[in-house]
Amino acid sequence: MPNQKLEQDIKYLKGVGPKRAELLNAELKIFNIKDLLYYFPYKYIDRTKFYSIRELKSDMAYIQVIGKISYFETIGVKRKQRLVAYFTDSTGILELVWFKGTQWIKQNIKENTEYIVFGKPSVFNGKINIIHPEMEEYSKQQEKLDYSFQAYYNTSEKLKKNFVNSKVIHTLIHNALQLVQNNIPETIPEYLIKEHKLLNLQEALLNIHLPSSHELLLKAKFRLKFEELLYIQLNILQQKIKRKEKSNGFNFSKVGKYFHEFYEKNLPFELTNAQKKVIKEIRIDLGSGKQMNRLLQGDVGSGKTLVALMTMLIAIDNNYQACLMAPTEVLANQHFNTITQFLKHINLNIALLTGSTRQKERKILHQQLSDGDLNILIGTHALIEDTVKFKNLGFVVIDEQHRFGVAQRAKLWKKNVQAPHILVMTATPIPRTLAMTVYGDLDVSIIDELPPGRKPVKTIHAYDSKRLRIFGFIKEQIKKGRQVYIVYPLIKESEKMDYKDLEDGYESISRAFPPPEYGVSIVHGRMKQVDKEKSMQLFINKSAQIMVATTVIEVGVDVPNASVMIIESAERFGLSQLHQLRGRVGRGADQSYCILMTSFKLSNEARRRIEIMTQTNDGFEISEADLKLRGPGDIEGTQQSGIPFDLKITNLAKDSQILTLSRSIANEILEKDSDLTDEKNRILSLNLQKMKQFKIDWSDIS
């Protein structure tokens, strides 16, 4: 079988052996030849370009020069000794420096022999040097395989200590490629390779590790990224098709008295066109007889909660219960208060369940829930406890769902024999590329319109030196009857991080805004829930005009009268978090402001984040920029929700065009052959089955 060599245990490859195999297993998850060939380089150095010593500067990246060592010198006392070689070409002298492995260098590196030296130039005592350079005899390098770009591989400290560096991995891959030459079975159908002018897999793997030209390297990258994304999209889209075909859902056939009574008599304000469109999409799902699995995206304050409530009322009209799960007690309380207020003239039983709910209250709540007397249950992860049993749960809303673990969300789905309809909501707009992958099997609805009368928040960047002027601005706003948030990244002063802290900030704010003229409340994550609630209440009922807080207020505090958000050490926060915090203001009809306070010393990336925030209020634009700046693994929330596949070569921030192409091709294939039974798609079917053996069924839990 041609596959046998690829499946061969890595320990039998030339240059590995049992000890190295154990390290490769543990550190890099490389168990066989295939794993090694799919361990891709993170960068390439052009080895065709050579510099003269005279051209070298300390700000250059990795370079290579050709020359000879004229002599060695050992400098310093025993423990602080370094070995220096004086390396020359016709233009000057370069110092090569070693602090470790000096005996080996003296024995193996010869004077007056032509070498290629490779490394990063730096300057010490005004002289140019390279520390721990790579060296190769010029004559030996000329005999090697012809490739122009040298690949570099990520490794670990443990591997380096055991002499398995990037160069060793490169050699092992070279050995592996020789072993499996002409024996690598194709993984993409011939018709796709021809149609899209792709390299075959053999050529792609050879040129990703040993590229002979820049053009072939680009083609190899494209082929391997396309394949990776094609299988992910086939998997996601096939699950979506199967779920729609097979997953029966409760049929909410009528829109009855509760919905109509609320819509006609209790709606607090006119729905936006975007809200109407989303409610229509959800109503179609609920009446289809198939289980709904829908993602609702909308910026902070766009009216997602109202949409969720109105669709809950449809469930209640059809004699089912509904629940809403939020990630924090603050947010769960906020939803409970909002929904109770919305429904104050409608005779429905609504309850709140969080970690703070007393045992006596729980007992009553559990009884009402299992009897079917409770219509809507709002809470935190307390909802997924085994003791919480619904009589007939038909509709589930998860807010800020990326903050829940996969297993937590799955538990909620299983509160009924037949899976309820699912609406997952997020105020953190998800970049299109992530939405097509992490949430690719969900139907997506977007509220891209703010309620009428809302003015865009004005965002201003101010340096710490302007603090007195900012205090004057705060006083003006308070005189007009407005309220102010001041957010800090830290609770206490930190020795490691030079950022503003809440404790020190609270003292200086209290001095600048003394009682009885001003009231200042404080909220942070280490406070007891009771104290936190008390402080928030002071702000909500306007006894306090200023709330000093940490990011605990990022979600869930809704005070329309608050029109100023000041974010201290704004350079400390990511774009998504800055955007979430800004969303706490601008919820009323008044002009609102977000002031980003920073020190003068800003990294390029921090400066770029601040610029983006001052230029746009569009959450989707911000999320795309965040993805490009930080990469998919760091986007707020994706670490918790987990990208449900391993990306070995694709970068979602940079490869959106390949992703769009692969999704469109996967769609075309599945439209004609949804089960992949056509002979020409046999390769796709086989590889997809292998892929599924190691994956969770994400359609159940997204």
N, C-alpha and C positions, 0 to 999 in steps of 0.2 A: 504493500500500500504506500502511495506517495506521502501520506500523512505521517507515517511512522517516524521519520527522521525529525519532523517538527515536534512530535510528542516526546522525543528522547529526553531522559532526565539530564538536567544541566551538568551534573557531576561527571558525566562521561565525555563532555566536550573537552578537546585539547586545551590545556591551560587552566582548567577548573579544579577537578578533584573534590573529594568529600568535604574538606574544611571550607574551601571557598564556596562550594555549593550551599552549605548551611548559611553562610553569611549572605549570599545572594537571595536565598529563600526568605530569610528574616528581614533583611534591610530593604530589598527592592521588589519583593514578591515575584522573583524570577525562579521558576521551577523547571522549565523545559526550554528547548531551543526556540519555540515560538514566542514564549514570554520575552526572551532575550532580543529577538528580532523586532518585537513590538515595544522595546524600551527605546524611545526616540531621543535624539539629541535635543538639547535646549538652545544651542547656538552653534554657529559655524565660523571658523576663521579662514579667511582667504590666504592660502599658503603659496599663492603664485606671486604675491607682492613682497619684495625685499626692500629694506631701507639701508641707507648708509648711516654710520654712527653719527656723523655730523648733523643729520636730519632729525635725530631723536629729541623729543621733548617730554617732560613729565606728565603732561595732560593727555598723552596718546593712549589709545587702548592697546590691545596685544599686538606686538609687532615681531618681525623676524629680521635678523641680519646675518651676513656671512663673514667670517673672519677667523683669526687664530688667537690662541692664548699665548702671550709672550712669557708670562711667569705667574706663579701663585704666591700669596703672602698670607700668613696667619696673623690676625690682629686681635689684641685684647688678652686679658688674663683668663685662666682656665674656664670658669663657668660662663663667662661672657665672651668667649672666643668666637670669631667669625672667620671664615675662609674667603679670601678675595682673589679672583682671577682677573688679570688685566688683559682684556680681549680687544684686539685691534683689527681695523681694516685700513684702507689707504687714506681714510678721512679723519680718523681720531681714535680715542681710547674709551672703552666702556668697561665699567667695573661689574663683574658678576659676583654675587654675594650669596654665601650659604651659611646658615646658622646650625643646620642639622645635617647628618649624613656626610660629614666632611671627609671621613676616612675613605668612604666608597668613591667620592669625587676624586680624591688624590690618586687612588689606585686605577680608576677607569677612564678619567678624562686626561688626554695627552696634550702636552705643549706642542706648538708649531704644527698642529694638524688642523685642516680646514673643517670648521663646524658650522651648522646652522643653529643659531641661538634664538629661542622664542620665549617671549614673556612680556610683562608690563613694565615700561620704563618708569623710574622715579628719580628723585634728586636727593642726595645726602651730602652735606658739607659742600654744596655747590657743584658736585660731580654727578653725572648721569650714571645710573646703575640699574641692574635688574636683579631682584632677589629671587633665589631658587628658580633659575631659568630651566626651560626644557632644552636639552642639547642632543644633537644628532650629527654623526659624521656626514659631511656633504656627499661623499662618494656612496655611502649606504642608502641615503635618502633617494638618490637618483635611480637606484635599482628597484625601488618600491612600486607598488601598484599605482597607476596613474589616476590620482584624484586631486582636484584643485582646492577643495574646501575640507578643512579638518573639522570633524564633528566633535562636540564637547557634551559630556553626559553628566547629569546630576549624580552625586554620590553622597555618602554619609561619613560622619567622623569615624564611626566604627570600621567602615570599609577602608578608609584612608589609612587608619592605624594598622590595618592588615595588608597594606600595599595594594589595595584595589582602588586605583584612582581612575579618572576619565580615560587616560591612555590605555590602561589595562582593559577596561570595558570595551573600548574601541577595538583592541586586538582580539578579544573574545568574539565580538560580533563579526569581525573579519573571518575568524575561524569557522563560525557558524554558517556564514554565507557560502563559504567554500564547501562545507559539509552538505548543505541542502541544494546546491546548485542544480538548476533545472528540475527540482523536485518540489517546488512550492505550488500547491494546487490553487487555481483561481477561485476568488470568492465573489466575483460580480459576473452576471451573465454577459456573454459575448456581445449581445445586441446593445447593451448599455456602454460597453467599452468602445465599440465602433461609433455609436451615435454621438458620444461626448468626447471622443478622441482622448481616451484615458490611457495611461501607461498600464501594462499588465502588472500583476502583483509582484512577480519576480523582479521586474525592472524598477518598480516603485521602491521596494525594500532595499535593493542595491543602491539606488541613488539617494535615498534618504540618509543612509549611513556613509556611503563612499561616493559623493557626487563628483562627476567629472566636469560638470559645467553648472553655471548658475541657472540656466534654462531648464536643465534636467532636474535640478534640485526643486525648482518651483513646480514642475510637473509631478514629481514624486509626492510633494506635500499636498498638492491639490487632490491627487488620486486617493491618498490615504485619509484625508479629511472628509472627502466626499463619501467614501465607503463607511467611515465611522458614523457620520450623520445620517446616511441613507438607512442604515440598520436601526438606528435609534428612532427615526421617523416612521419606518415600517412598523416597528414594535408599538409605538404610541398610537398610530392611526388605526392599526389593526385592532388594538384593544378598544378604541373608541367605537369602531364599527360593530365589534362583537357585543359591546355593552349595550349599544342602541338596539341591536337585533334581539338580544337575549334577556337583558335585565328588565324584567317587568317592574313597573312602578305603580304606586297608588294613582288611580285616575281621579283627579280632582275635577269632576265634571261640571260643577256649578260654581258660579260666583254669586254668593248669597247675601243674606241680610247684614252680616257684620261688615263685610267689605263695602257694601253700598252705603250703609249708615255712616261709616267712617268717611268714605269718599265724598258723600253729598253734604254731611252736616258737621264733620269734625276736622276736616283737612285744614291744618294751620295756615298753609299758603298754597298758591297755585303750583302744581308740579311743573318742572322744566320739561322741555321736549325730550331731553336725554332720559329723564326718569320715566316718562310715559313709554318711551321706546323699550327700555329695559323691562318694565312691568309686562309689556306685551310679549316680549321674548320668553319671559318666565312663565306666563300664563299658557303659552303654546306648549311648553315643556310639561307643565303640570297636567294638561289635559290629553297628553299623547299616549298615556298608558305605559310609558317607559320611564325608568328612573332618571330624574334630572341630576346632572353633575355640572354645575355652572359656577364660573369664577366671575365675581363682580368687582371690577376695578373702578376706583373713583377717587379723586383727590380729597384731602381733608375738607370737610364741610360741604361736599357735593350732594349730600342727601341720600347716602346708601342705607342708613338706618330706617328711614321712612319707607324706602322701597322694600327692605326686608320685612318690616312690620306689615305692609299691605299684602305681601305674599303669604305671610303667616296667617292673616285673616282668611285668605282663600282656603288654607288647610283647615282652619277651625270651622268654616262654612261647610266643609265636607266631613265634619265629625272626627277630625284628627287633632292630635296635640302638636305643638311646635316648641322648639327650644332654641336658645341663642347662647353660644359659648364664647366668652371673651378671655384674653390671656391674663388679665390682672383684675384684682378686686375693684380698683379705681374705675376701670373701664366697664366692668360688669354693673357696678352701682350706677354709673352714668347712663348705661343703656336701660337699666331698670327704671330710673327716674324719668328718662325721656319717654319711654314707651308707656309708663303709667300715666304720665301727663297727657300724652296723645290720646289715650283710651279712657280718660277720666269720666266721660259721659256714656261709655259703653259698658254694659254689664258682663265683664269677662274676669276670670280669676287668673291673676298674674303673680308669680312668686320669684324670689331671689334666693339662690343657693351659692354660698361661697365658703371658704375655710372658716370664716368668722361666724357663720350661722350657728346659733345655739342648738344643743341636742333636742330640747323641748320643741323648738320650731321645726327642726328637721323631721321629727316624728309625725307631726301634723302634715307637713309638706309631702313626705313619702306616701302617707295614706291617701291624700287627695290626688296625688299623681297616679298611683296604681288604680284608684277608683275611677279615674277619668274626669274628676271634678276640677282639675287644674288645667287651664287651657295653654298658658305660655309659661315656660320655666326659663329664667335667665340666670347665668352663673359663670363660674370659672371652671377649671378642670375638676372641681368637685362634682360636676355633672356626670363624669365618667366612672364615678365610684360604683362598685357592684351593688350597693344598697339602693341606688337610684333606679327605680323600675317604672317605666311608663305603661299606661294601659294601651295606648295606640299612637305611638310617635310617627308622624307622617312628614314632618318638615324640620330640617336642621339648618341653622345658620351658624357659621363659624366666622368670627371677626378677627382680623389680623391673624389669619390662620397660620402664617409662616412661623409664628411664635410657639406653635404646638408641635410636639414630636409626632412622627408618623404613627407610632403605636397608639398614642393618645387619641388622635383623630379617628383611627380605625375602630377604637372601642365604642365611640359614640354611634357609629353607623350600626353597630350590632345590638343596639338597644331595642330592636324590633326584629321579628322573624323575617319580614320582608324589608329590605333596605329603604329607609326614608329618602325623600328628595333632599338634595344637598345644595346649599348656596354658600360658597366660601367668599368672603369679602376681604379686600385689602385697600388701605389708603396709601400703601407704598406702591406707587405705580411700577409695574414690572416691565423691564425692557422687552421689546418684541422678541428678541432672540431667546431670552429666558422663558418667556411665555410659551414659545413654540416647542420648548423642550421640557422644562420642569412641569408645565401645566398643559402640555400638548394634547392630552386626551380629554380636557375639559372644554365645554363651550364657554366662550368669553363674552361678557357684556361690559360695556364701558360707559360710565357717566362722565362726559367730558364738558360739562356745563355747570356753572355755579348758580345757586338760586338767585332770583331777581333781586336787585338792590344791593348786591355785594360789590364792593370796590376792591380791585387788586391790591394786595399788601405792597407798600413801598419798602424796598430792602436797601439799607444803607450800610456801608463799611466804615467803621470808625476805629482809629488807633487809641490805645490806652491813654495817650496824652490828652485826648479830647473829653475825658471823663466828666470834668466840671460842666462843660457845655451840655453833655448828655443829661446830667442831673437837672440842669435848668429846663431842658426839654420835657423831662419826666414831670417836673412841677407844673409846667404849662398844661400838660395833658390831664393831670389830676384835677387842676382847677376847672377844666371843662367837664369834669365828672367821669373821666375815663379811669381804667385800671391797668396795671403794668405787671408783666412777668419778668423776672431776672433769673436766668438759668446759668448754673455753674457746672463744669465737667466733674469736679471732685467735691466730696463732702469736707474732708480735712486736707490740710497742707501736706504735700508729698515731697520727700527729699529727692525722689527720682524724676519727678515731672514738674517743670516750671510753669504751672497753670494756676489760674485763679481758683480759690476754693470757697465753698459755700459758707463755712463758719466765719472766716475772716470777712467775706463779703457781707454777711448778715450784720456784723458789727458796724462796718463802715456805712452800710445803707441805713441802719437804725440811727447812726449819728447824723447823717445828712438829712434824714426824714424823721425827725423826732415826734413822739406823741405829745399832746393829744391831737396835734394838727394832722398827723399821718398815722396810718395803721400798717404794720408790716407783718405778714404771716410767713411761716417757713415750712417747707415740705421736702422730705427726702426719704430714701428707701429704708433707712435704719430706724425710722420712727415706728412706734406701735401704731397699728391700724386705727385705733380710737383717736390717738393724737393727730394722726394724718388727716382723718375725717374732720376733726375739730378745726384744724388749720385751714383746710379747704373750704369749710363752711363759712369761716370768717371772710374769706375772699369772695365766695359766691354771694353772700348776703351784703357785701360792700362795706363790712366793718373794717376790712383791710383793703387799702388801695394798691399795695404792692405785695406780690407773692415771690419770695426768694426760694428757688427750688433747684433740684437736679433734674435729670431727664425723666424722672418718675412722672412728670406731667406731659410727657411726649404724646401719650394717647389718653383720651378719656376725660380731660378737664375741659368743659364747655362753658365758657363765660362770655356771652356776646358783648358785654360791656368792656372787656379787656381789649385794648387797641394797640398796646405796645409790647413787643417781645424783645428783650435785650439778651443776647447770648454771649456770655463771657468766654474768653479763650476759644472763639469760634473755630479757630484753626484746628482745635482738638477733635472736632466732629466730622463725620462723613457727610456727604451730600444728602443722602436719604434722611439722615437724622435731622440735619438742619432744616430740610423741607418739612418734615413732620412737626418740628417745634414751631416753625413759622405758621403752620396751619392752626395753631392754638389761637391766633388773632385773626381779625378779618371776618369774624363770624356774625358781626352786627352790620348796621348800615353805615357806621362811621368810617372815615379813612383810618386805616391801621398801618403800623410801622413795625419793621423788624430791623433791629440794629445789631450788626455783627461786630463785636469788639475783639480786636486782636493786638498782639504786640507788633513791633516793627519787623521783628525777625521772623520771616515766613519762608517756608520751603516753596519751591516752584509749584508743587502739587497743591499745597494749602492755598497759595495765592490763586491758582486756577479755580479751586472750589469756591472761594469767596467771589471771584468774578462771575462764575456761572450763576450763583445765588442772586447777585445784584442785577443780572441781565434778564432772568426769566422766572415766572411763577409757574410755568408748565411742568407738572410733575413727571410727565412722560419724557420730556426733553432732559430733565434732570437725571432721571433713572438711566437713560442711555449714556449720558456723560459719566455717571457714576460707574457704570459697567466698564467703560473704556479706561477710566482712571484706576479702578481697583480690581477689575477682573471678576468673573462670576462667583468664585468661591468666597469672596469677601462681601458681596452685596448683602446688605442687612437682611437676615432671614434665610438666605439660601443655605447657610451652614446648618441651621436648625432643621429646615425641611429636608435638606439633603438632595443634591442633584442625583436622580435615581439611575446613574450609570457612570462608568469611569470614562472620562475623556482622556485618551492617551496622547492625542496630537492636536485636537481642535481647540481653538480659543474662541469662546462664544462672543467675546467683545470685538474680535477682529474678523471673524469668519461668517458674518451674517449673510453675505451673498451666497456662500456655499451652502449654508443652512437653508436659505430660501429655495435654492435650486433643488436640494435633496428632498425637501418637503414636497415640492411641486411634483417631482418625479415619483416619489413614494405614493402620492395621491393618485397620479395617473395609473400606476401599476395596480393599486388596490381597487380602483374603480372598475377595471376590466377583469381583475382576478383577485377577489378579496381574500380567498383562502390560499393563494399562491400554489394552486394545483396544476397550473399550466406547465408543461415540460420546460419551456424556456426560462421559467422562474424557479426551477427546482433548486438551484444553488442558493437562491434567496431564502427559500423555505427551510432548507437544511441548516443554514447558518443561523437563521432566526430561532429555530428550535434549540440549538446549542446555547444561544444567548439567553433564552428564557429559562434554561435549567438553573442559571445562577442568579436570577432576578426575582424580586418580589412582584406580586401582581399590583402594580401601582394604580390601576383603574379603580380598585376598591378604596384606596385611601388618599388619593390626591387631595 
